[in-house]
Structures are given as C-alpha cells and as structure tokens.
Amino acid sequence: MKEEDLLKLINPEKMPRHIAIIMDGNGRWAKQQGLLRVMGHKAGIEAIKDIITMCSDIGIQALTLYAFSVENWHRPKIEINSLMKLLKIFLRNEINELQRKNVKVMAIGRIQELPLFAQQEIYNAIDKTKNNTGLILNLALNYSGRVDILEAVRKIIEKYESSGLNLKEFDEESFSSFLYTSGLPEPDLLIRTSGEYRLSNFMLWQLAYTELWITDILWPDFRKIHLLKAILDYQKRKRRFGKIHEGEECSENE
C-alpha cells in the first residue's frame, strides 16, 4: 500500500499525542552494506528527517528520539566522536527547516556531560525554536530511564527538605512533574526498529501504559510509510490502562 493510501486510512481523531522511537540497527545496516558503523549512523539521519516531516505534517504533538544513551559511552571512542559530530551537523543543517516547520526542539538527559560543541549546538537549536508551536522534537541524549527516576527522587528530597512537600498528597502526577519529560504527555506509542524486544533503559516510568510497535526494519531504512503503518496499528488497539468496561470479557491477567 502506498503512503497516500495509508494517509487516507488514518483517523485524525485517534492520533497518538506523543510517539517515542528507539532508533536501533544503524550498525547492522552498515555491516550489511560493507560499510563502517559511522556510515550507518549517517544514513540514519535521513530516516530522522523523514519521520520529523511526517509527524509534523499529520499533527503529532511530540516526538521523542532515543539518540544517545548513558550506556553508549562504552562504545569505541571514534564512534562516540562521530555521533557527536553528526548531532552537531544535523542540528546546524536542519535548523532552518525545523523553523519553517514550526518544530520546537527540546532535549532530555545529562546534556551537561556531552562535549561542549554538542551542547552549544543543542542549546542553540532549543533557543532558536523555543517560541515554535508545532511538533515538539524531544532528543534523548546521554539519557537513562533509571537516572531520570533517580534524579527526580533527589529533586523531591531537596524540595521536601527546603520547602516541606506534603508527601501525603504526593501522587504519580506529582512525581512525573520532576522527570525530564515534565510538561509532555506520556508516550502513547513506542516504536523500536531492528526487531529487538527490550526497552534499553528508555523512559521506564513514562512507558508504563504505552503501546509497543516493534519492527525488523533497521533504522536507516525506516521511512514515513512505516510510521503510518505503526500509527494505523495503534489506532486499531483498545487501550484499557488496566481497566475494563462492564460487559467486557477479560483474561486472568487483565
């Protein structure tokens, strides 16, 4: 089915507000092509541009891309340096297009631990797009789901000690306000490419009731048509959030 045919099937009333993507498979793609791993990461940028365009065009509120995890520091230094340079090049080359599309850039993770040149490019993109009102492009950089939760706990303790939080009234919504993603809706749909079935320490709190869509397609080959297929599949699902309506049957685990 063609892209335009899939677009006709999309229900604009049931669109996911927030899509999160684990962009996996760049290295395997490069190996299949007989190329260096960095070429896989470079090819992956084309997929990023394609998906940003589609999300912007169909009215997705937020798109979070898992671009660099805390664990990625264990990769070879040459690959890490290449990733940081590609990040800089992407933001610098695409900033005008992001502005034209009314895209607002955000970043989550320990940004302050990234190389200075990468930090400068990130903060520049954030500043230039801060007043945009379209798609929120949220880049997870030097990100860890566990660290996200730990840092939230530290902030809560600090606030409790300094201003006396009422912990008896503290709930899940209160806790979420201390996470990196404060102010964003929790992801409705998580896409993971390359066929791996794990979360890889990504948004562990936020993904509690997120719908998962996993594909064998390697990230550099992921395009608009695949995103539309994921959204169509999402729209066919019945989201209960652990609840059932009267008269519905359920399994023992529901």
Sequence and secondary structure as in RCSB ss.txt:
>XXXX:A:sequence
MKEEDLLKLINPEKMPRHIAIIMDGNGRWAKQQGLLRVMGHKAGIEAIKDIITMCSDIGIQALTLYAFSVENWHR
PKIEINSLMKLLKIFLRNEINELQRKNVKVMAIGRIQELPLFAQQEIYNAIDKTKNNTGLILNLALNYSGRVDIL
EAVRKIIEKYESSGLNLKEFDEESFSSFLYTSGLPEPDLLIRTSGEYRLSNFMLWQLAYTELWITDILWPDFRKI
HLLKAILDYQKRKRRFGKIHEGEECSENE
>XXXX:A:secstr
  HHHHHHH  GGG  SEEEEE   HHHHHHHTT  HHHHHHHHHHHHHHHHHHHHHHT SEEEEEEEEGGGGGS
 HHHHHHHHHHHHHHHHHHHHHHHHTT EEEEES GGGS HHHHHHHHHHHHHHTT  S EEEEEEEE HHHHHH
HHHHHHHHHHHHH   GGG  HHHHHTTSTTTTS   SEEEE TT    TT STTTTTT EEEE SS GGG  HH
HHHHHHHHHHHS   TT   TT    TT 
